[in-house]
Amino acid sequence: MTADAAPPDYKIEIAPVTFDLSPHRRIRTNAYNGQVPGPLLRLQENREVTIEVTNRGGAPEVVHWHGLALPSDIDGAMEEGTPPIAPNTTARYSFTPRPAGFRWYHTHTMAMGDLTRAQYGGQHGFLSIEPRQNPARYDQELFLALHDWEGRLLASDDGAMNPTYKASTINGKALGFGEPLRVRQGQRVLIHILNSSPTETHWIAFAGHPLRVIALDGNPVPTPQVVPMLRLAPAERVCALVEMNNPGVWVLGEVRKHVQAAGMGIVVEYAERGGAPRWQQPQELQWSYQQFAAPRAAEPGQATVVPLVFESKFRGHGAMEAWTINGKSYPEVASAPMRKGERYRLQLINASQDDHPLHLHRHSFELLGPGVPLGPAGSDSWTPPEGFSRGIMKDVVLVSARTRAEVEFVADNPGATLFHCHQQNHMDLGFMMLFNYG
Amino acid sequence: MADLVVVLRRWLALLPLTCLPLLAHAQGNYEIQVYGADTVPPQNLMVELHSNYTALGEKDTIDGVYPTRHQLHETLELTTGLNDWSEVGFYVFTSEQDGHGVQWVGDHIRPRVRVPESWGWPVGVSLSMEIGYQRAVYSTDTWTWEVRPIIDKTIGRWYVAVNPALERTLHGPGVSEGWGFAPSVKIGYDFTQVVSGGIEYYANYGRIGGFAPTHDQQQQLFFVADLNVSPVWEINFGVGIGATGSTDHLIFKAILGRRFDFSHHSAVD
């Protein structure tokens, strides 16, 4: 942050807003510039930008610039040392955005038991970091954010408690309520989809249109693939190219019927076409990270191994579980010693019964193949699965229950670095740790 | 007016006596359970076996009703969900006892509705109706009707359920008693994810508007354990102590339940 008095490139105000998710559901929450999602900020890679954030939300706030390699005091996590923005004050951030790609910004506060606050409240916006040279092999860009609203806790028999939601939306509107996305026949449309849900993984298909995935979490994939649907864990992003060659009125929405019925969908309308939107129901869920990896397997490089075991701590059938990394909850979790310039391999051993979208701040990591099931004890040694390959760079990876995955990153951005589960209720209850290196 | 007061006083004085037969012989002990507010989901079948053994109970045959002492009751309960806010349950009651062998006792039907989860109430609420027949050698009141409101709440490791049930006889000597008050309460605590323990309280105070004297009421306290080994299994067992002269003094109970899901949900539903 700087005290520079020059006009900022962007101004963001956090303030309460009332808006309609659907004709029958009205929400009051804090938002960026009075809209959900917040404004799309288009920034140039490696060109300094100044953003002013004014907090009129009534409680301390912090804005996390998700997916950017920023200094710890700007990145937007109080745990890393970014100062909170007190109510009715303004913070001024000047930074050089990198790397290029589809990023996002969102609140990084705690909700604890209040399912209207923090990421539950839907404070999020799109960041597009434009490369110096953008070949722009598309005719139109669409930015879509998936979100779930009005969470409630329902006790379950197995002791796990996650919120369930009354409403689900794309860009803050239930299916059929907002304006349709308008396209023209023959266009190539680049769709940027963000899952900003506080806790839910979503499956998205575009009826009548296959999706060519070209980037995950904003980073180009080694092998773009045409897929029938996308899977996005909380905080994940997918960029997909779509050929608009099937004129009509279609639904882009959640594959699972009950979630689409709760509102997660949006109408896509070709020019000069009318009628009821059409949906083609897939019969199964399909997704894997591995399909986008480099076509040839590569030998793992030299990296220091950091084993991380994730477990839940039962607190009663009427309470959300607490979470531990290597047996401790944040802030008691021991930080792994690291050195600048070294390469580290995080062994992500999910010994719990929940899936976890794991996010590393201020760095991108390389995915080392898909998750493999854990043995009964959860401590068996990891061997690269068949078809092990490399080249997928991400900042969030979903590690399914009782599986193990591995990622590698280079410690090239010194300072405190937060690593956590992006499920709001998990990070609230201890699923975080800090890496710190000078 | 004075005459009316005298009549009322005499009538009230007789109330405990008129309640006595109902209270003394109506203790079923076929299904000893404090209900939670959840209902069985549609296309699911819950099969439960209630096993209750009265170690210390009534030793004499009274009004033709077999003594409860050393009776082993096996009750089969089948419950199926109708939709996401209602279910219906069926009971088959049996009794085994020296000298009487294995006997069919009776059958009940129990429809239930609940406040849907979508209403977002802070507590679980449902309403159960139970109507059924039991043979006269096991209860002088052969046809009975129970209206059972159910409220429950889980907070952290604690679980509380309250069933302020109302009962009345449809056929038998208890018909003239009208509605009786038979509440039950459960307080549970999760010691671990699998093991919960708690106490269950069952009572029958007698006729509403004229509760029986304490000695003639039924008051029972069960010390229970629940094993939450799997979402499809229900395991509960406990030991109960009767606190009044009209209550069986020592009962062992067990519930073994298994849920069957016939809904064939696919991943995209």
Interface residues (C-beta under 8 A of the other chain):
Chain A: R152 L154 A155 S156 D157 D158 G159 T164 K166 V255 R256 K257 H258 Q281 P282 Q283 E284 L285 F314 R315 G316 H317 G318 A319
Chain B: E117 S118 G120 K153 T154 I155 G156 R157 W158 Y159 D190 T192 Q193 S196 N228 S230 P231 S266 A267 V268 D269
